[in-house]
Amino acid sequence: MVGALNAALRDCLREDPAVHVLGEDVGALGGVFRVTDGLAAEFGSARCLDTPLAEAGILGTAIGMAMYGLRPVVEMQFDAFAFPAFEQLVSHVAKMRNRTGGRVGLPITIRVPYGGGVGGVEHHSDSSEAYYAHTPGLHVVTPATVADGYGLLRAAIASDDPVVFLEPKRLYWSSDPADAEAPASRAPAAGAPAAGLSASGAGPGTGRGAREGVAPIGRAVVRRAGTSATLITYGPSLPICLAAAQAAKADGLDLAVVDLRSLVPFDDETVCAAVRATGRAVVVHEASGFGGVGAEIAARVGERCFHHLAAPVLRVTGYDIPYPPPMLEKHHLPSVDRVLDAVARLQWEQ
């Protein structure tokens, strides 16, 4: 995935002189995770620039760049490091188009490495997607496969709306375990309507550089079809759900797996169709459960699929605690066993 993200940035920089990359150590070092490796050497320090250690200043600079017609791509080095810039994000990035009656948009892509599973200490393994998803005016996406790492980042940079692009750290060096399950599922079905609208009134992901074959913002994908229950997940939890679906075969269960890809806009159509087909659903994510994205998903599914549900919608999440030390994270994060336990509970809820 690191290579796919690097390729997406490189292609966008080549094709559009308005695209600029900025952040801590993104230039000479190539980023802590090497996602920007080689970009400064190819495009120069004016278009791939190292910034001071000041997240509020980084995003504030990007706001000014976007107001003057550029398309900045900001890297926040770790999820929890982005909090000093949160005021800029909520007060200005998310509100500028509405504040100006649509006259000023901010086509900013904010890349945020997030999630656990890499043995990181506190402030290096957070999952703060609920903060972003709760903020009107932002698109929030997270890839779980190499193909979507490339396609979704291209779509985010092309979008005329600001996009928070959440990159699962534990999948940075992954190949494509999910694509093998549903190789034809990367694009929406022929004739399928776009899900949701951008703040500008255009379809999600529209804007400069949008092209056929690039993963659309606002479309979920069924990674695995099934008949017994539906697992709804995104980002770093997708491999866990696919492994749980494989393990469930031993008990005669056929689990569907839906990869959301976009948290905002949310694809109710794909999610609800998958849940109605099985009558049971489990939502899986790393972030804490209380007030999390999973709670919103469970509510939406409950409202839209009530008469098709044979059991309550369950959630498997991180615990409601600050992120634990590295040696304890395996107990904190959703696991195959915890997912299968939830599925077993579904079978008893008649």
C-alpha beads as a LAMMPS data file, in Angstrom:
LAMMPS data file: protein, C-alpha beads

350 atoms
349 bonds

1 atom types
1 bond types

-500.0 500.0 xlo xhi
-500.0 500.0 ylo yhi
-500.0 500.0 zlo zhi

Masses

1 110.0

Atoms # bond

1 1 1 0.000 0.000 0.000
2 1 1 2.905 2.367 0.648
3 1 1 3.891 1.958 -2.992
4 1 1 0.331 2.542 -4.184
5 1 1 -0.009 5.742 -2.145
6 1 1 3.370 6.951 -3.371
7 1 1 2.346 6.246 -6.965
8 1 1 -0.915 8.146 -6.529
9 1 1 0.909 11.196 -5.174
10 1 1 3.522 10.997 -7.915
11 1 1 0.925 10.743 -10.690
12 1 1 -1.093 13.665 -9.303
13 1 1 2.030 15.834 -8.982
14 1 1 2.975 15.035 -12.582
15 1 1 -0.467 15.700 -14.007
16 1 1 -1.495 18.804 -12.073
17 1 1 0.926 21.628 -11.180
18 1 1 -1.564 22.836 -8.551
19 1 1 -0.927 19.733 -6.392
20 1 1 1.565 20.305 -3.567
21 1 1 2.589 17.949 -0.753
22 1 1 3.557 19.308 2.664
23 1 1 4.172 18.006 6.150
24 1 1 6.784 17.013 8.687
25 1 1 9.627 15.011 7.095
26 1 1 7.768 14.452 3.814
27 1 1 10.619 15.919 1.754
28 1 1 14.186 14.738 2.178
29 1 1 13.259 11.799 4.437
30 1 1 10.292 10.711 2.340
31 1 1 7.970 10.529 5.332
32 1 1 8.171 8.406 8.464
33 1 1 6.510 5.554 6.544
34 1 1 8.215 6.477 3.237
35 1 1 4.925 7.261 1.516
36 1 1 6.466 10.406 -0.017
37 1 1 9.809 8.792 -0.811
38 1 1 11.487 10.357 -3.860
39 1 1 8.872 13.044 -4.462
40 1 1 11.029 15.976 -3.354
41 1 1 13.905 14.756 -5.523
42 1 1 11.644 14.578 -8.584
43 1 1 9.453 17.629 -8.089
44 1 1 11.586 19.882 -5.914
45 1 1 11.203 21.205 -2.392
46 1 1 8.703 23.838 -3.522
47 1 1 6.116 21.139 -4.347
48 1 1 7.063 18.540 -1.727
49 1 1 8.117 20.607 1.245
50 1 1 9.148 19.883 4.793
51 1 1 7.358 21.962 7.412
52 1 1 8.072 22.862 11.035
53 1 1 6.720 20.620 13.778
54 1 1 3.456 22.567 14.024
55 1 1 0.312 20.844 12.796
56 1 1 -1.924 23.906 13.213
57 1 1 0.512 25.877 11.084
58 1 1 0.710 23.125 8.461
59 1 1 -3.047 22.989 7.967
60 1 1 -3.417 26.765 8.231
61 1 1 -0.841 27.130 5.451
62 1 1 -2.749 24.593 3.346
63 1 1 -5.957 26.591 3.791
64 1 1 -4.264 29.671 2.371
65 1 1 -2.778 27.649 -0.493
66 1 1 -6.198 26.233 -1.377
67 1 1 -7.834 29.665 -1.262
68 1 1 -5.280 30.821 -3.849
69 1 1 -6.058 27.974 -6.236
70 1 1 -3.654 25.196 -5.211
71 1 1 -4.554 21.631 -4.206
72 1 1 -2.452 20.882 -1.121
73 1 1 -1.979 17.368 0.225
74 1 1 -1.145 17.549 3.931
75 1 1 0.411 14.745 5.954
76 1 1 -0.278 14.521 9.669
77 1 1 2.478 12.219 10.841
78 1 1 0.292 10.210 13.250
79 1 1 -3.405 10.312 14.047
80 1 1 -3.088 11.839 17.517
81 1 1 -0.560 14.393 16.256
82 1 1 -3.372 15.927 14.187
83 1 1 -5.245 17.261 17.198
84 1 1 -3.364 20.597 17.355
85 1 1 -4.778 21.248 13.874
86 1 1 -8.300 20.213 14.786
87 1 1 -9.527 23.780 15.308
88 1 1 -8.336 24.730 11.828
89 1 1 -10.074 21.679 10.406
90 1 1 -13.434 22.197 12.099
91 1 1 -13.621 25.993 12.076
92 1 1 -12.240 26.676 8.608
93 1 1 -11.625 23.643 6.357
94 1 1 -15.063 22.135 6.948
95 1 1 -16.988 25.412 6.908
96 1 1 -15.355 27.615 4.273
97 1 1 -17.557 26.617 1.331
98 1 1 -20.734 27.091 3.349
99 1 1 -19.461 30.309 4.945
100 1 1 -18.811 31.867 1.530
101 1 1 -22.007 30.676 -0.095
102 1 1 -20.081 28.269 -2.294
103 1 1 -17.681 30.883 -3.663
104 1 1 -14.576 29.530 -1.890
105 1 1 -13.873 25.811 -1.734
106 1 1 -10.906 24.182 -0.065
107 1 1 -9.735 21.166 -2.120
108 1 1 -7.390 19.920 0.601
109 1 1 -6.475 16.270 1.166
110 1 1 -5.402 15.557 4.738
111 1 1 -3.505 12.272 4.984
112 1 1 -3.602 10.728 8.460
113 1 1 -1.843 7.451 9.357
114 1 1 -4.131 5.859 11.947
115 1 1 -4.941 2.711 13.871
116 1 1 -3.032 0.147 15.888
117 1 1 -1.508 -3.247 15.335
118 1 1 2.062 -1.983 14.888
119 1 1 3.248 -1.956 18.503
120 1 1 3.089 1.829 18.718
121 1 1 3.013 3.711 21.993
122 1 1 0.382 6.239 23.084
123 1 1 -0.365 8.944 20.471
124 1 1 0.828 6.585 17.707
125 1 1 -2.096 4.147 17.443
126 1 1 -5.267 6.194 17.811
127 1 1 -8.397 5.811 15.692
128 1 1 -10.136 9.183 15.696
129 1 1 -12.349 8.790 12.646
130 1 1 -15.525 9.597 14.613
131 1 1 -14.346 13.186 15.177
132 1 1 -13.939 13.728 11.453
133 1 1 -17.087 11.860 10.416
134 1 1 -19.131 13.975 12.845
135 1 1 -17.953 17.218 11.199
136 1 1 -20.232 18.357 8.341
137 1 1 -18.330 19.582 5.307
138 1 1 -15.649 16.887 5.333
139 1 1 -15.375 13.709 3.306
140 1 1 -13.770 10.849 5.255
141 1 1 -12.296 7.833 3.456
142 1 1 -10.031 4.945 4.380
143 1 1 -8.567 2.314 2.025
144 1 1 -8.105 -1.307 3.031
145 1 1 -6.519 -2.650 -0.165
146 1 1 -3.611 -1.670 -2.375
147 1 1 -5.927 -0.877 -5.277
148 1 1 -8.067 1.419 -3.130
149 1 1 -4.967 3.025 -1.647
150 1 1 -4.153 4.278 -5.125
151 1 1 -7.656 4.919 -6.398
152 1 1 -9.125 6.596 -3.341
153 1 1 -6.131 8.898 -2.933
154 1 1 -6.445 9.934 -6.583
155 1 1 -10.149 10.608 -6.016
156 1 1 -9.457 12.548 -2.820
157 1 1 -6.935 14.858 -4.494
158 1 1 -9.310 15.360 -7.438
159 1 1 -12.221 16.236 -5.161
160 1 1 -13.276 19.860 -4.872
161 1 1 -14.233 19.220 -1.246
162 1 1 -11.824 18.658 1.649
163 1 1 -11.059 14.986 2.303
164 1 1 -9.653 13.400 5.448
165 1 1 -7.756 10.412 4.080
166 1 1 -7.173 7.850 6.832
167 1 1 -4.331 5.411 6.103
168 1 1 -4.274 2.188 8.186
169 1 1 -0.702 1.834 9.455
170 1 1 -0.932 -1.918 9.890
171 1 1 -1.760 -2.259 6.174
172 1 1 1.063 -0.049 4.857
173 1 1 3.106 -3.102 3.876
174 1 1 0.192 -5.325 2.905
175 1 1 -0.511 -6.918 -0.426
176 1 1 -4.141 -7.407 -1.491
177 1 1 -5.863 -10.043 0.685
178 1 1 -9.294 -8.558 -0.046
179 1 1 -9.076 -8.110 -3.801
180 1 1 -8.781 -11.869 -4.300
181 1 1 -12.225 -12.288 -2.693
182 1 1 -14.069 -10.042 -5.152
183 1 1 -11.897 -8.956 -8.062
184 1 1 -14.815 -7.440 -9.953
185 1 1 -16.133 -5.447 -7.002
186 1 1 -13.911 -2.370 -7.202
187 1 1 -16.376 -0.399 -9.318
188 1 1 -20.097 0.163 -8.616
189 1 1 -22.619 -1.836 -10.584
190 1 1 -23.562 -0.499 -13.981
191 1 1 -26.200 2.172 -13.628
192 1 1 -25.808 2.397 -9.842
193 1 1 -26.492 5.926 -8.599
194 1 1 -23.823 7.863 -6.727
195 1 1 -24.335 7.730 -2.971
196 1 1 -24.626 11.105 -1.270
197 1 1 -23.673 14.549 -2.476
198 1 1 -20.610 16.652 -1.867
199 1 1 -20.869 19.990 -0.109
200 1 1 -20.828 21.658 -3.517
201 1 1 -23.794 19.618 -4.732
202 1 1 -21.708 17.495 -7.097
203 1 1 -21.228 13.766 -6.739
204 1 1 -18.543 12.648 -4.269
205 1 1 -15.083 12.535 -5.704
206 1 1 -15.861 14.903 -8.548
207 1 1 -13.360 17.555 -9.470
208 1 1 -10.118 18.002 -11.353
209 1 1 -8.518 14.768 -12.528
210 1 1 -11.477 12.450 -11.836
211 1 1 -11.260 9.502 -14.211
212 1 1 -12.687 6.096 -15.023
213 1 1 -11.237 3.267 -12.939
214 1 1 -10.452 5.448 -9.923
215 1 1 -12.263 4.232 -6.800
216 1 1 -15.218 6.578 -6.228
217 1 1 -15.657 8.367 -2.920
218 1 1 -18.962 7.388 -1.336
219 1 1 -19.174 3.791 -2.545
220 1 1 -18.813 0.735 -0.326
221 1 1 -17.906 -2.642 -1.794
222 1 1 -18.906 -6.221 -0.937
223 1 1 -15.583 -8.026 -0.497
224 1 1 -17.249 -11.361 0.204
225 1 1 -20.828 -12.450 -0.438
226 1 1 -22.608 -14.528 2.197
227 1 1 -25.970 -15.725 3.492
228 1 1 -25.644 -16.184 7.276
229 1 1 -24.664 -12.700 8.522
230 1 1 -23.015 -9.512 7.279
231 1 1 -19.791 -8.098 8.698
232 1 1 -19.527 -4.325 8.112
233 1 1 -16.055 -2.872 8.470
234 1 1 -13.393 -0.557 7.041
235 1 1 -9.675 0.123 6.979
236 1 1 -7.472 -1.982 9.263
237 1 1 -10.290 -4.301 10.367
238 1 1 -11.034 -5.661 6.891
239 1 1 -8.399 -8.461 7.026
240 1 1 -9.751 -9.487 10.449
241 1 1 -13.271 -9.779 9.086
242 1 1 -12.154 -11.722 6.027
243 1 1 -10.234 -14.127 8.276
244 1 1 -13.283 -14.497 10.515
245 1 1 -15.456 -15.273 7.488
246 1 1 -12.987 -17.938 6.413
247 1 1 -12.900 -19.463 9.896
248 1 1 -16.694 -19.432 10.171
249 1 1 -16.927 -21.913 7.319
250 1 1 -15.927 -24.645 9.766
251 1 1 -19.174 -23.998 11.653
252 1 1 -21.251 -23.977 8.503
253 1 1 -21.661 -20.194 8.457
254 1 1 -21.410 -18.135 5.297
255 1 1 -20.496 -14.549 6.242
256 1 1 -20.673 -11.567 3.919
257 1 1 -18.059 -8.827 4.346
258 1 1 -18.699 -5.194 3.387
259 1 1 -15.783 -2.759 3.146
260 1 1 -17.167 0.769 3.614
261 1 1 -14.154 2.586 2.080
262 1 1 -15.971 5.906 2.665
263 1 1 -17.337 6.849 6.067
264 1 1 -18.613 10.159 4.668
265 1 1 -20.488 10.092 2.302
266 1 1 -21.972 6.835 3.592
267 1 1 -23.218 4.213 1.147
268 1 1 -26.556 3.185 2.673
269 1 1 -27.569 1.407 -0.527
270 1 1 -24.770 -1.170 -0.580
271 1 1 -24.706 -1.698 3.195
272 1 1 -28.445 -2.144 3.581
273 1 1 -28.707 -4.472 0.584
274 1 1 -26.043 -6.722 2.142
275 1 1 -27.777 -6.712 5.532
276 1 1 -31.230 -7.410 4.098
277 1 1 -29.796 -10.420 2.277
278 1 1 -28.656 -12.051 5.557
279 1 1 -30.891 -10.553 8.256
280 1 1 -27.994 -10.216 10.684
281 1 1 -25.137 -7.741 11.002
282 1 1 -21.984 -7.091 13.018
283 1 1 -20.049 -3.822 12.762
284 1 1 -16.295 -4.094 13.373
285 1 1 -13.774 -1.284 13.944
286 1 1 -10.710 -0.535 16.062
287 1 1 -11.908 2.731 17.600
288 1 1 -13.675 2.808 20.957
289 1 1 -17.276 1.693 20.849
290 1 1 -19.086 4.458 22.737
291 1 1 -20.057 7.228 20.317
292 1 1 -18.055 5.568 17.557
293 1 1 -18.739 5.267 13.843
294 1 1 -20.130 1.793 14.516
295 1 1 -22.940 3.283 16.591
296 1 1 -24.035 5.440 13.639
297 1 1 -23.839 2.453 11.296
298 1 1 -25.908 0.303 13.666
299 1 1 -28.516 3.068 13.921
300 1 1 -28.727 3.521 10.162
301 1 1 -29.041 -0.214 9.569
302 1 1 -31.644 -0.510 12.326
303 1 1 -33.727 2.307 10.852
304 1 1 -33.542 1.118 7.261
305 1 1 -33.530 -2.661 7.694
306 1 1 -35.686 -3.171 10.801
307 1 1 -38.186 -5.541 9.222
308 1 1 -35.396 -7.642 7.694
309 1 1 -33.386 -8.114 10.902
310 1 1 -33.561 -11.426 12.748
311 1 1 -31.331 -10.125 15.564
312 1 1 -30.033 -6.803 16.900
313 1 1 -27.052 -5.227 15.139
314 1 1 -23.945 -5.981 17.214
315 1 1 -20.580 -4.204 17.404
316 1 1 -17.028 -5.441 17.914
317 1 1 -14.761 -2.500 18.715
318 1 1 -11.807 -1.349 20.739
319 1 1 -12.538 -0.895 24.419
320 1 1 -13.572 2.443 25.886
321 1 1 -10.134 3.235 27.284
322 1 1 -7.125 5.299 26.219
323 1 1 -4.992 3.254 23.833
324 1 1 -3.082 0.649 25.869
325 1 1 0.670 -0.098 25.923
326 1 1 2.009 -2.152 22.981
327 1 1 2.048 -5.474 24.846
328 1 1 -1.678 -5.174 25.579
329 1 1 -2.980 -3.972 22.229
330 1 1 -3.736 -7.502 21.017
331 1 1 -6.361 -7.690 23.770
332 1 1 -7.744 -4.253 22.921
333 1 1 -8.167 -4.577 19.159
334 1 1 -10.923 -6.624 17.483
335 1 1 -9.758 -10.163 16.743
336 1 1 -11.092 -13.081 14.758
337 1 1 -12.268 -14.744 17.982
338 1 1 -14.137 -11.632 19.133
339 1 1 -15.835 -11.316 15.753
340 1 1 -16.841 -14.985 15.776
341 1 1 -18.164 -14.627 19.336
342 1 1 -20.429 -11.810 18.138
343 1 1 -21.596 -13.898 15.200
344 1 1 -22.408 -16.763 17.583
345 1 1 -24.514 -14.367 19.665
346 1 1 -26.417 -13.399 16.521
347 1 1 -27.450 -16.984 15.919
348 1 1 -29.135 -17.136 19.333
349 1 1 -31.013 -13.837 18.955
350 1 1 -34.176 -15.099 17.283

Bonds

1 1 1 2
2 1 2 3
3 1 3 4
4 1 4 5
5 1 5 6
6 1 6 7
7 1 7 8
8 1 8 9
9 1 9 10
10 1 10 11
11 1 11 12
12 1 12 13
13 1 13 14
14 1 14 15
15 1 15 16
16 1 16 17
17 1 17 18
18 1 18 19
19 1 19 20
20 1 20 21
21 1 21 22
22 1 22 23
23 1 23 24
24 1 24 25
25 1 25 26
26 1 26 27
27 1 27 28
28 1 28 29
29 1 29 30
30 1 30 31
31 1 31 32
32 1 32 33
33 1 33 34
34 1 34 35
35 1 35 36
36 1 36 37
37 1 37 38
38 1 38 39
39 1 39 40
40 1 40 41
41 1 41 42
42 1 42 43
43 1 43 44
44 1 44 45
45 1 45 46
46 1 46 47
47 1 47 48
48 1 48 49
49 1 49 50
50 1 50 51
51 1 51 52
52 1 52 53
53 1 53 54
54 1 54 55
55 1 55 56
56 1 56 57
57 1 57 58
58 1 58 59
59 1 59 60
60 1 60 61
61 1 61 62
62 1 62 63
63 1 63 64
64 1 64 65
65 1 65 66
66 1 66 67
67 1 67 68
68 1 68 69
69 1 69 70
70 1 70 71
71 1 71 72
72 1 72 73
73 1 73 74
74 1 74 75
75 1 75 76
76 1 76 77
77 1 77 78
78 1 78 79
79 1 79 80
80 1 80 81
81 1 81 82
82 1 82 83
83 1 83 84
84 1 84 85
85 1 85 86
86 1 86 87
87 1 87 88
88 1 88 89
89 1 89 90
90 1 90 91
91 1 91 92
92 1 92 93
93 1 93 94
94 1 94 95
95 1 95 96
96 1 96 97
97 1 97 98
98 1 98 99
99 1 99 100
100 1 100 101
101 1 101 102
102 1 102 103
103 1 103 104
104 1 104 105
105 1 105 106
106 1 106 107
107 1 107 108
108 1 108 109
109 1 109 110
110 1 110 111
111 1 111 112
112 1 112 113
113 1 113 114
114 1 114 115
115 1 115 116
116 1 116 117
117 1 117 118
118 1 118 119
119 1 119 120
120 1 120 121
121 1 121 122
122 1 122 123
123 1 123 124
124 1 124 125
125 1 125 126
126 1 126 127
127 1 127 128
128 1 128 129
129 1 129 130
130 1 130 131
131 1 131 132
132 1 132 133
133 1 133 134
134 1 134 135
135 1 135 136
136 1 136 137
137 1 137 138
138 1 138 139
139 1 139 140
140 1 140 141
141 1 141 142
142 1 142 143
143 1 143 144
144 1 144 145
145 1 145 146
146 1 146 147
147 1 147 148
148 1 148 149
149 1 149 150
150 1 150 151
151 1 151 152
152 1 152 153
153 1 153 154
154 1 154 155
155 1 155 156
156 1 156 157
157 1 157 158
158 1 158 159
159 1 159 160
160 1 160 161
161 1 161 162
162 1 162 163
163 1 163 164
164 1 164 165
165 1 165 166
166 1 166 167
167 1 167 168
168 1 168 169
169 1 169 170
170 1 170 171
171 1 171 172
172 1 172 173
173 1 173 174
174 1 174 175
175 1 175 176
176 1 176 177
177 1 177 178
178 1 178 179
179 1 179 180
180 1 180 181
181 1 181 182
182 1 182 183
183 1 183 184
184 1 184 185
185 1 185 186
186 1 186 187
187 1 187 188
188 1 188 189
189 1 189 190
190 1 190 191
191 1 191 192
192 1 192 193
193 1 193 194
194 1 194 195
195 1 195 196
196 1 196 197
197 1 197 198
198 1 198 199
199 1 199 200
200 1 200 201
201 1 201 202
202 1 202 203
203 1 203 204
204 1 204 205
205 1 205 206
206 1 206 207
207 1 207 208
208 1 208 209
209 1 209 210
210 1 210 211
211 1 211 212
212 1 212 213
213 1 213 214
214 1 214 215
215 1 215 216
216 1 216 217
217 1 217 218
218 1 218 219
219 1 219 220
220 1 220 221
221 1 221 222
222 1 222 223
223 1 223 224
224 1 224 225
225 1 225 226
226 1 226 227
227 1 227 228
228 1 228 229
229 1 229 230
230 1 230 231
231 1 231 232
232 1 232 233
233 1 233 234
234 1 234 235
235 1 235 236
236 1 236 237
237 1 237 238
238 1 238 239
239 1 239 240
240 1 240 241
241 1 241 242
242 1 242 243
243 1 243 244
244 1 244 245
245 1 245 246
246 1 246 247
247 1 247 248
248 1 248 249
249 1 249 250
250 1 250 251
251 1 251 252
252 1 252 253
253 1 253 254
254 1 254 255
255 1 255 256
256 1 256 257
257 1 257 258
258 1 258 259
259 1 259 260
260 1 260 261
261 1 261 262
262 1 262 263
263 1 263 264
264 1 264 265
265 1 265 266
266 1 266 267
267 1 267 268
268 1 268 269
269 1 269 270
270 1 270 271
271 1 271 272
272 1 272 273
273 1 273 274
274 1 274 275
275 1 275 276
276 1 276 277
277 1 277 278
278 1 278 279
279 1 279 280
280 1 280 281
281 1 281 282
282 1 282 283
283 1 283 284
284 1 284 285
285 1 285 286
286 1 286 287
287 1 287 288
288 1 288 289
289 1 289 290
290 1 290 291
291 1 291 292
292 1 292 293
293 1 293 294
294 1 294 295
295 1 295 296
296 1 296 297
297 1 297 298
298 1 298 299
299 1 299 300
300 1 300 301
301 1 301 302
302 1 302 303
303 1 303 304
304 1 304 305
305 1 305 306
306 1 306 307
307 1 307 308
308 1 308 309
309 1 309 310
310 1 310 311
311 1 311 312
312 1 312 313
313 1 313 314
314 1 314 315
315 1 315 316
316 1 316 317
317 1 317 318
318 1 318 319
319 1 319 320
320 1 320 321
321 1 321 322
322 1 322 323
323 1 323 324
324 1 324 325
325 1 325 326
326 1 326 327
327 1 327 328
328 1 328 329
329 1 329 330
330 1 330 331
331 1 331 332
332 1 332 333
333 1 333 334
334 1 334 335
335 1 335 336
336 1 336 337
337 1 337 338
338 1 338 339
339 1 339 340
340 1 340 341
341 1 341 342
342 1 342 343
343 1 343 344
344 1 344 345
345 1 345 346
346 1 346 347
347 1 347 348
348 1 348 349
349 1 349 350
